Amino acid sequence: MGRGCAQVFASAGFDVALTGPRAATLEKAIEGIRDDLGFLAAHGPELPEGIDQTLSRITVTTDQEEALAGADFVLECAPEDMALKQELFSVLDRVASPETVLASNTSAMSITEIAAASRGRHRILGTHWWNPPHLMPLVEVVRTADVEDWAVVFTMELLKAAGKHPVECKKDVPGFVANRLQHALWREAISIVEHGIADAATVDECLCYGPGLRWPVPGALENSDLVGTDLTLAIHTYLLEHLEDSHEPSPLLLQMVERRQLGVKTGTGFYEWTPESAQEAHNRLMKYLLQNGIRDCMLDCDGQCST
């Protein structure tokens, strides 16, 4: 995620410092960015500039203070470990300029808790990017009770300038907005398989060839208005009591993990996988995102802000 976010900003004309504790990891990140830019050049819209020119805007260093020097915006993409993130932000808060916005890319952890060990909680917020970050436009900007408006406004404008589609999550709640929606759907999808209503392939077909095909145009709530909130109420009155509402993970999912049916990484999950089929699924997703107009974040910008 870190390398993908760095690629987005560099492609939009911003100077980027990419930092981490291991030089080898940073070198691998640069090679990954080069590969991603090459994929875009081969399969997507024409790049506004050469790959080397984009890469020239990215510096790598294991020296955190060097990376932070002059930065207007800092994005953390460390592993999902609360103690690690709290320690990291307390350091960032001490070292970075007081005007620098500090953001976490956590996908589920409380931003308020991450910022708890820092004094400058007024400039700490969440920016939840979606994977792959160089192709997925959505970034959720997560407020805390402590963050000040200027930090939120700055972040929203910066993300727009980088070609992303930022949305504001007004409360720091688990899962923010999009992951709450996604996992509510996954809970019902797994439940349907668990109770023998349909197999996994059928569930996915229903989504891909039904409501999922329509969602990019009218979202769920716009669609509710289009059909009528009275019809929505009538359906909910009958249907909701029959939907999965467990507050615990599915027994089927627990059983699969216990049996090491972990999906692609072990070769079996809801589907059977080979390295070839996994790569084909990955390529299919990448090409779909490109062919359906997902922004590749390579917009012109004035480059006056560094990240």
N, C-alpha and C positions, 0 to 999 in steps of 0.2 A: 504493500500500500504506500509506503514511504516513497519508493522510487517512482510509482505511478503519479503521485501527487506532485513530486518534483518535476516530472516530465510535463505535466499540465501547465504549471507556472512558467517553466522555461519555454515551452512552445508558444505561450502567449506573450513572450517578450520580457519576462521578469528575470532578474538575476537571482539565482538560487544557491544556497549553501546546504549540502547534504552531509549530515554528520551522524556518526555512530561509533561504538567502541572498538570496532574491528575494521582495519583497512581492507582486508580481503572481502568483507561483506560489501563495503562501499564500491570496490572495484567490480564486484559481481552485479551490483545495482546499476552501474553505468552501462555494463554490457547488456543488461536486461532492457534498459531504456533504448539502447541502440537497436535491439531486436524489435521492440514494440514500434519504434519509429519506422523501421524497415517494413514491418507488416502493414502499417498504415500506408506507406508509400506504394506498396504492391497491391493492396486491396481496397483502399479507401479513396477519398478525394485527394486531389493533388496537394502536396504539402506546400505551404507558403514559402518555405525556405529549406535549405539542405539540412540533413541530419547532423552534420558536424557543426553547423552554425547554432542549432538548438543546443547541442551538447556543450558548446563553448560557454553557455550561460550558467552551467552547473559546475560549481567547485565542490570537491569532496575533502573532508578533513575529519580526523578523529579528535581534534581540539575543539571542544564545545564552545569555549569563549571566542575563539576565532570565528566559528560559524555564526555566532549570535551578533557579532560586531556589525552595527548598522542595520540590523534586520528590523523591519516594520511589523512582521508577522511571523510567528513560529508555530509550526504544526508538529505535534508529537504523534508518532506512529509506533510506539513501543508495544511489546506484548501485553496481553490483557491480565496484568498483575497489579492489583491496587496499590500495594506497598511500593512497587517500582515506580508507578506513575506519580504517586504522592511525593516521593523523594525527588524524582526528576523535575516536577513542577516547582518544588521549593527551591531547587537550584536555578531553574530558568527564571524564577521570580527575582532572585537575588542578582543574577548576572545580566539579564536583558535590560535594555533601556526601559524606564518607567512608562514610555509611550507605546511600547511594543505590545501587541495583542498576542496572547498565548492561547493556543487551541489544542484540544485533544481530539484524536480521530477514533476514540473508543466507539464500539458499535452498541454497547449495552450498559457500561458502567456509569455510575452517577458522577456527573461533572462536579457537582457540589462536593462530593466526597474526595474526588481527585484533588480539588483545590484546597482542601481543608488545612493542609500543612503550610500553605502559602499566605503571605500577608496581602499581596496584591490581587485579591480575589475579584476585584472590580474589573479586571481586564482578562479574566480567564473564562473561556466558554468552550462549547463543543462544536466541532465541525465533523459530522459523520459522513464520510465519503462512501460511495458504493463501488464494489469491485466488478469489473476493472475500472479504476478511477479515471483512466485516460479516455474511456468510452462512455461510461455512465454519467449522465448530466447531473443527477440529483446530489446535493449536499445539504444535510440537515444542520442548521445552525441552532445550537441548543443554549437557551438562556438558563442562568441560575438566578437565585434571588439576589445575589451579590453583584452580578455583572452590570456594568453601566451601559446606557444606550449607545454611546459613541463607539464602544468596542463592537457591538452587534452591527451597527450601521456600517462601520469600516469593513467588517468581515463580509457582509452581504455584498457590498460594492466591489470589493476585491475579487470575490468569487465570480461575480458577473463579468468583470473585466478579464478573468481567466477563461471565460467561455462556459462556466458551469451554470446550473439552475439551482440557486440556493433557496431554501424554504426555512421559515422560522418556527422552531418548536418553542412555544412560550413557557413551558414548564419542564424542569429537569426530572423526567419520569423514566422508569426502566423501559428500554426499547425505543424511546423517543416516539416518533410517529410511524415511520415506514416499517420498522421491524415489528412493532406491535401489530400492524396490519398483516404483515407477511406471516408471522408465526401464529396468529389467530387462524389464518387460512391453512397453514401447515398442520395445525392441531386437528382441524376438521378432516383434512385430506388423509392423515395417518389413521384417524378414527374410522374412516370409511373402509380402509383396507383391513384394519384390525377386526372389524365386525363383519367382514365378508360381503360387504355391499358391492364392492367392485375391486379389481386388482389395481396395482399401482399404475400400469400403463393406461388403463381406462380413466383413472382419476386425472392423469396428466393430459390425456386427449380431451377430456371435458373442459379443462381449463384453457388449453391451447387453441381449441377450435370453437370455444364458446365465449364466456365472459372475458377471458384473457385477451382475445382478439379485439374486443371492443374497448377495453379499459384505456388505451392510449388516447382516445378521443373524449368520451365522457367518462370521468372518474366515477367512483361509486356513488357519491352524493349528488353529483350532477345527474347521473342516470336515475337516481331516486326521484329527483324533481321532474325528469322527463316522463317517467311512468306515473308519477303522482305519489306524494307522501301518504295519501290515503290507501293506495294499493300496497305500498311498503308496510304500512301499519297492519293491514289485513293479513299479509303473508307472515309477518313477524308474530302476530297473535297466534297463528296456527303452528308455525314452524319452529320457533326458537326453543321450545321445550324439548324438541327432538334432536337438537344440535349438541355436539360435544361441549361440555362446560367444565371439564376437569381442571383443577389447579395443580395437578401433578403430571409429569411426563407420561406419555402413553406406555402401558405395559408392553405393547409390541415393540416400541422403540427401545425400551430398556432391555428387552430380550435380545434384540438384534445386536446391541452394543456388547452385551455379555457374551454373545456367540462370535464376536469379532466380525460381524457383518457390517462393516464400516463404510460401504460404498466403494468408490474408486480405489481408495488406498489399500483395501484388502481383496478387491475383485468381486465382491458381492455385497448387495444392500437390498434396496427395493428392486434393483435390476442386477443382472450379471454383467461384469465389466472385464474387458481386456485392455491392455495399454493402447491398442489401436482404436477401440471403440471409445475410450475415454478421450483420446486426442481428437477423434472425429466430433465428439460432442462439444469439446472446447472450441474447435475451429468453427463449428456450426453457429455457436453463440457469437463469436467474434464477428463473423461475416454478417450475421443477422443485425447486430448492433450498427455496423457500418452501413449496410444496405437500407436500413430504415431511418436514416437521417440522424442518428445519435451524433451529437457534436463531438469532434475530436479535440476541442479546446485549443485550436490553433488560430486564435483571433489576433488581429492587430491591437496593440495597446500602447500606451505612451511610455511604459517601462519606468515610471517614476517611483514605483514602490518595489522594494526588494523583499524576498521571502527567505 
